[in-house]
Structures are given as C-alpha cells and as structure tokens.
Amino acid sequence: MQPPTVRFRIQFSRDFAVGPGKIDLLEQIDRSGSLSQAAREMKMSYRRAWLLVDSLNSGFRERLVVTSTGGRHGGGAALTPLGRSLIRAYRRFEATMQTRAARHFEPFAQPDHQSPQRPRTPPKRGVTAR
C-alpha cells in the first residue's frame, strides 16, 4: 500500500506562493546551471521558466537566482544562498508533512490492488427498491 501523500504550497502573501513546481525548477537550475536547460528538462517553455524565476526573485527580500547573459563563454543561472536555503526549508517541511499525512490518513487508504469503489447510482425518482 502506498501511503497518502501531500502536495502543498506556502502562501507568503495573497498573490505569492511557493509550491512543488517552483522548488523543482530551483533544484533543476541548481543541477544544470542554466535556466534554459532547466526549462527543457522540465518540459516547459523558457518564457514560463523565466517568469517563475522572476516571480521568485521579486517575491523575497533577496534574489534566489542570478543569471548571466550569453557571450563567448555562454550564460548561465545559479542559486543564491537564499535560494538553496529555501529549497532545504521546503524539503524539510515537506518530509515532516508527508510523515504526518501517512500517520493520520493511513487508516483511510486502500491496499494497492483495490481500486476505490464506484459510488452507487441513486434510484430514479418514483422507483422503489423491492
């Protein structure tokens, strides 16, 4: 049986949140050293990745990602210490929440080999069961 899992986002303000997608993007940028490579790996457009990074950079007191434009040695992207710190905090909190979800909701989970039962169709109006 697979334990229940939680997907969440941290709402920093009414208009700004960080969730699994942004954290995954930050991790991919850290691995590849490139915003365009991170976008390709995540199968998203460069524009979408750039907009997410721009949102992250403007949502905190300091930038999370610094970029450099191309040139003779090419451009790149790198996480700042604050960016790496955010990933660690998010992943630690995620691990805590996954553990708690598994413990609290395990009694409701079904074994893997069973699919959830379909809801019964209610009888039509005016028809009584015999």
N, C-alpha and C positions, 0 to 999 in steps of 0.2 A: 504494500500500500504506500502510495506517495503521500507525504504529509501535506496538509494545506499550506499554501504559500501566500504571502502578502506582497502586493505591489503598491507602493505609496509615493507620494511626493511631499516635499517640505515646502509649505507656503510661507514665504518670507514677507510678502505683502499681498494685497488684494490682486495685484497684477503680475506678481513674480513668484515663480516656484521652481524648485529643482527636483527632478524625479529620475527614474532609471535611464531614460533616454539621454539626458544631458550628462549624467555621470558616465554612461557608456561612451559618449563622444569624448569627454575629457580623458578617459582611460585610453581610448584609441589614439588620440592626439599624442598622449604621452608615449605610447608604444612606437608610433610611426614617425613622430617629429614633423608631421605635415598635416595641415588641415585638409588639403585636397585628398591625400592618401587615406586619412581617417574617414572622410566622406565616402570614398569609393568602397572601403572595407565595410562600411555600414549600409551600403546601397542607398545613399541619399545624395541629393544634388549638393554641389559645392555651395550654392547660394543658401540652401537650407542650413547646412553646417555653419556657414559664416554668420547667418542670422542668429543661430543658437549661441554661438560663441560671443557675438556682440551683446546679446541679451545677458549672458553670464557676466561678461566684463562690466556692463553698466549696472548690474544688479547688486554688486558688492562694493565695499569701500576701496578695494584694490582690484586690479585685473587678475583674472585667473589664467588667462592665456595671453602670451605675447607672440606676435607674428612678425616675420620679416619678409619683405618682398623679394622676388627673384632677382637674379643678376648672374654674374659669372659663376658663382657657387650655388645658385639656387636659393629659394626662400625656405621658409620653414615656420614651424609653430612649436612652442614649448610651454609647459605649465609653469606657473609661478609657485613658490612655496605655499601660497594661499590656495591655489588650485589643487595641489596634492593633499593639502590638509583637509579640504572639503571632501575629496574622494574618501579619505580614510574615515572621516567622521560619518559620512553617509553609509559606507560599507559596515562600519561597526554597529551603527544603529539598525541597519537592515538585518544583520545577523541576530541581534537581540530580538527584533520583531519577528523574524522567522521562527526562532526558538519558541517564543511566546505563542505565536499562532498555532504551531504544531501541538503544543501542550494544551491550549484552550479549545481547539477545534477538532482535534483528533477523534473524539467520540462521535463526531458527526460525519466523518469521512467514510467512504465505502471502499472495500478492497478493490484493487486494480481490475480484477477480472469481471466485476459487475459494473454495468452502466446504470446511471440513475434511472429510476422508474419513471415512465411517462405518466403525466397526470391523467387521471381518468376523465373521459369526456362526460360532462354532466348530461343527465337525461333531458330530452326535449320537453318543452313546456306541454303540459297536458298529458304526458305519458307517465304512467306509474309503473314502478317495478313490480313484478309478480313474484 
